[in-house]
Amino acid sequence: MSDPHTTILRIDHARKSFGSTRVLNDISLNVDAGEVVAIIGPSGSGKSTLLRCATLLERLDGGSLHYDGEPVAHTDDVGKIVYASTQALHKVRMKFGLVFQDFNLFPHFSVMRNITDAAIHVQKRPKEEVRAEAEALLKKMGLEDKGNAMPCELSGGQQQRVSIARALALNPEILYFDEPTSALDPELTAEILRVIRGLAAERMTMVIVTHEMNFAKEVADRIIFMNDGLIIEEGPARDLVETPQSDRLKAFLNKLETWEQHGIPES
């Protein structure tokens, strides 16, 4: 695990547009080792795009991105975004894991192969070592008897736990979750939230995009509220949820509470 005083992720003045639509508008964010940061906000506020830019699935249009103090992307003197070399980006990708909302498991791979494939073929680690770690991860996820199963044989909650194990198998410094429970029913959601709580207790560095407010308040050290591509408010998790300062955050939390009372899922 990284030194607890280390800033793993630093994003400064990030900008991203799709066509004429500005999705990220001057976003700056630091995440320190051992910190759990939850990102909340209405649909279309830029939460998932921020994660995709942080994990190199999308390219920034401007600003800068650093991991462990090393530059990954920066804006040059003429305002053009410049990324590090392909070799450097490959090393950066080994620093993080990403858990998607729709699992993204390889359907033709067994559970064990889904977990071990990248560690063996991308990280070039010994098969025996990787397999032993994968078996330990499956046990940790309560899936020790599912190594030979195919993804289609698992419930949604089980598939998501496999995807978490797959991300952890790369021994990442930071783990990203993009709405990890949005495709699950309440019972399966509880399974995944228990797993993430356990990782938080181990001081795994995590950034979690979520609409589960009680969970975010309980597990996160800090919450960031985004709206219209901007960070509107951020602060200690419990303070931000219980005593919001901005009118936009108050309205957002009130809407969530109303939906919850009427059993309407947040979209």
C-alpha positions in Angstrom: 0.0 0.0 0.0 1.2 3.5 -0.7 2.5 5.9 1.9 -0.6 7.4 3.6 0.8 10.9 3.0 1.2 10.4 -0.8 -1.2 12.0 -3.3 -1.9 9.2 -5.7 -4.2 11.1 -8.1 -4.0 14.8 -9.0 -6.2 16.4 -11.6 -5.9 20.2 -12.2 -8.3 22.4 -14.3 -9.6 19.4 -16.3 -11.8 20.2 -19.3 -13.6 17.8 -21.6 -16.2 18.3 -24.3 -18.2 16.1 -26.5 -18.9 18.1 -29.6 -20.3 21.4 -28.4 -21.3 20.0 -25.0 -18.8 20.9 -22.2 -18.9 17.9 -19.8 -16.0 18.8 -17.5 -15.5 22.5 -16.8 -12.3 23.3 -14.9 -12.3 20.3 -12.5 -9.5 20.0 -9.9 -9.3 17.0 -7.6 -6.7 15.3 -5.4 -6.9 11.8 -3.8 -4.5 10.7 -1.2 -3.4 7.2 -0.3 -5.9 5.4 1.9 -8.6 7.9 1.2 -12.1 7.0 0.1 -13.8 9.7 -2.1 -17.4 9.5 -3.2 -18.6 11.5 -6.2 -22.3 12.3 -6.3 -24.5 14.3 -8.6 -27.4 14.1 -11.0 -27.3 12.1 -14.2 -25.3 14.0 -16.8 -23.2 16.0 -14.3 -19.9 14.6 -15.6 -19.2 12.0 -12.8 -18.5 9.1 -15.1 -16.6 11.2 -17.6 -14.3 12.3 -14.8 -13.6 8.7 -14.0 -13.1 7.8 -17.6 -10.6 10.6 -18.0 -8.8 9.6 -14.8 -8.5 6.0 -16.1 -7.4 7.0 -19.6 -10.5 5.7 -21.3 -11.1 9.3 -22.5 -8.6 12.0 -23.3 -8.8 15.4 -21.6 -9.2 18.5 -23.8 -7.2 20.6 -21.3 -5.8 20.7 -17.8 -3.4 18.1 -16.3 -3.4 14.6 -14.8 -0.7 13.2 -12.5 -0.3 9.8 -10.7 2.2 9.7 -7.8 3.4 13.1 -8.8 4.4 11.9 -12.3 2.8 13.8 -15.3 0.4 11.8 -17.4 -1.1 14.7 -19.3 -0.6 18.4 -19.4 -1.5 21.4 -21.4 1.4 22.9 -23.4 2.2 26.6 -24.1 -0.2 26.8 -27.0 -3.1 25.2 -25.1 -2.8 21.7 -26.6 -3.2 18.6 -24.4 -0.1 16.4 -24.4 0.0 12.9 -23.0 3.0 10.9 -21.8 4.5 8.2 -24.1 2.8 4.9 -24.8 5.3 3.1 -22.5 4.7 5.6 -19.7 0.9 5.3 -20.0 1.2 1.5 -19.8 2.9 1.8 -16.5 0.2 4.3 -15.3 -2.5 1.8 -16.2 -1.0 -0.6 -13.7 -1.6 1.8 -10.9 -5.4 1.7 -11.0 -8.3 -0.7 -11.2 -11.8 0.1 -12.6 -15.1 -1.6 -11.7 -17.8 -0.8 -14.2 -21.5 -0.7 -13.5 -22.2 -3.5 -16.0 -19.5 -5.9 -14.8 -17.6 -6.1 -18.2 -16.4 -9.7 -17.6 -15.2 -11.7 -20.6 -18.2 -14.1 -21.2 -16.0 -16.8 -22.8 -13.5 -16.8 -19.9 -14.1 -18.7 -16.6 -14.2 -16.7 -13.4 -10.6 -17.7 -12.6 -9.4 -16.7 -16.0 -11.2 -13.4 -15.8 -9.4 -12.6 -12.6 -5.9 -13.9 -13.6 -5.6 -13.1 -17.3 -4.4 -9.5 -17.1 -2.0 -10.1 -14.2 -0.4 -13.0 -16.2 -0.4 -11.6 -19.7 -0.1 -7.8 -19.1 1.8 -7.7 -15.8 3.8 -10.8 -16.8 3.6 -12.2 -13.3 4.2 -15.9 -12.5 1.0 -18.0 -13.1 1.3 -19.9 -9.8 1.6 -16.6 -7.8 -1.3 -15.0 -9.6 -3.6 -18.0 -9.2 -2.9 -18.3 -5.5 -3.8 -14.6 -5.1 -6.9 -15.1 -7.2 -8.0 -18.0 -5.0 -7.5 -15.8 -1.9 -9.5 -13.0 -3.5 -12.4 -15.4 -4.4 -12.5 -16.6 -0.8 -12.5 -12.9 0.3 -15.5 -12.3 -2.0 -17.3 -15.4 -0.8 -16.9 -17.1 -4.2 -14.3 -19.8 -3.4 -16.4 -22.4 -5.2 -17.0 -20.3 -8.4 -13.5 -20.4 -10.0 -14.5 -22.7 -12.8 -17.9 -21.1 -13.4 -18.7 -19.0 -16.4 -20.0 -15.4 -15.9 -23.5 -16.4 -17.3 -23.8 -18.9 -14.5 -23.5 -16.2 -11.8 -26.0 -13.7 -10.4 -25.4 -10.0 -11.0 -24.0 -9.5 -7.5 -21.6 -12.5 -8.0 -20.5 -11.1 -11.3 -19.8 -7.7 -9.7 -17.8 -9.4 -7.0 -15.7 -11.1 -9.6 -15.1 -7.8 -11.4 -13.9 -6.4 -8.1 -11.6 -9.4 -7.6 -10.3 -8.9 -11.1 -9.4 -5.3 -10.4 -7.8 -6.2 -7.1 -5.7 -8.9 -8.7 -3.6 -6.2 -10.4 -2.6 -4.9 -7.0 -3.7 -1.3 -7.9 -2.8 1.7 -5.9 -6.3 3.2 -6.4 -9.6 1.6 -7.3 -12.3 3.3 -9.2 -16.0 2.3 -9.0 -18.5 3.7 -11.5 -22.0 3.2 -10.1 -21.1 -0.3 -9.0 -24.7 -1.1 -7.8 -26.8 0.6 -10.4 -27.5 -2.7 -12.3 -28.4 -4.6 -9.2 -31.5 -5.1 -7.1 -31.5 -4.0 -3.4 -30.4 -7.4 -2.0 -27.5 -7.7 -4.5 -26.6 -4.1 -3.9 -26.1 -4.9 -0.2 -23.6 -7.6 -1.2 -21.5 -5.2 -3.1 -21.7 -2.5 -0.5 -20.4 -4.9 2.1 -17.4 -5.8 -0.1 -16.6 -2.1 -0.6 -17.0 -1.4 3.2 -14.4 -4.1 3.8 -12.0 -2.6 1.4 -12.5 0.8 3.0 -11.7 -0.7 6.4 -8.4 -2.0 4.9 -7.7 1.6 3.8 -7.8 0.8 0.1 -7.7 4.1 -1.9 -11.0 4.4 -3.7 -13.0 6.8 -5.8 -16.6 5.8 -6.0 -19.3 7.3 -8.2 -22.5 6.4 -6.4 -26.1 7.5 -5.7 -26.2 5.5 -2.5 -26.2 8.5 -0.1 -26.2 6.5 3.2 -23.4 4.3 2.0 -21.3 7.3 0.8 -21.9 9.1 4.1 -20.8 6.0 6.1 -17.8 4.8 4.0 -16.3 7.9 2.3 -13.8 10.2 3.9 -14.9 13.0 1.5 -17.8 13.6 -0.9 -17.6 15.6 -4.0 -20.9 17.0 -5.5 -20.8 17.6 -9.2 -23.4 19.4 -11.3 -23.2 20.6 -15.0 -19.5 19.6 -15.2 -18.5 21.6 -12.1 -17.6 20.6 -8.5 -20.2 22.6 -6.7 -19.4 21.5 -3.1 -17.0 19.1 -1.4 -16.1 18.2 2.2 -16.2 15.6 4.9 -18.8 13.0 4.0 -21.1 13.3 6.9 -21.0 17.1 7.0 -21.7 17.4 3.3 -24.8 15.1 3.4 -26.2 16.4 6.7 -25.4 20.1 6.4 -25.2 20.9 2.7 -24.2 24.5 1.9 -25.2 25.1 -1.7 -28.8 25.4 -2.9 -28.0 22.9 -5.7 -26.8 20.2 -3.3 -29.8 20.8 -1.0 -32.2 20.4 -4.0 -30.3 17.2 -5.2 -30.5 15.6 -1.8 -34.2 16.5 -1.3 -34.9 14.9 -4.7 -33.1 11.7 -3.8 -35.0 11.6 -0.5 -38.3 12.0 -2.3 -37.5 9.3 -4.8 -36.4 6.9 -2.0 -39.7 7.5 -0.1 -41.6 6.6 -3.2 -39.4 3.7 -4.2 -38.2 5.4 -7.5 -34.6 4.5 -8.5 -32.2 7.4 -9.3 -31.5 7.4 -13.0 
